[in-house]
């Protein structure tokens, strides 16, 4: 199995983790009374992420666990996809 396929598979898996954590962040914001819109989620990504971080910091004094998972997953996705693009064919 080529290394490129492995990197793309890992990139796809981390992208799914990112999407799942973002949906859970939006659900957590809804439970806290912050209105979210699933259809505008891509546009308001930064706004919703910042609102979740501020809400959890106000409650517990530190960002919630989903914040780190969401940021980490999108960064790993970027790393894996760049590695797949730069890896040799074959």
Number of C-alpha atoms within 10 A of each C-alpha: 6 11 14 19 14 13 20 18 16 18 24 15 14 22 19 15 18 22 14 15 20 21 16 14 23 23 16 17 19 13 10 12 9 14 11 16 12 10 8 9 15 10 10 14 12 11 11 21 19 13 15 22 20 15 19 19 13 11 10 9 11 12 17 17 12 21 18 12 17 22 14 15 21 18 15 17 23 15 14 21 18 14 16 21 12 10 14 10 10 8
